[in-house]
Amino acid sequence: MDVPDDSPANCPVCGADYDSVSEHAAGLMVNLLDNERYRRVCFDPVLVDGEARVRFYHHTHEQADSGD
């Protein structure tokens, strides 16, 4: 997992504020069932130097409520 240097101010998927962003080049798993910190994670596929990656934008419960 990498944290991109060029992160946008708002989530490019839903437009809401986000708490953190991570970038993944290989397998991943998502489970937000009963997650105390995050309510939603938006997924944004990107190319980085020609390599496919997926950026995860992690939204807290409050941020997800304000972005819906």
Beta strands, then each sheet from edge to edge (+ up, - down):
strand 1: 20-24
strand 2: 38-48
strand 3: 51-60
sheet 1: 1+ 3- 2+
end
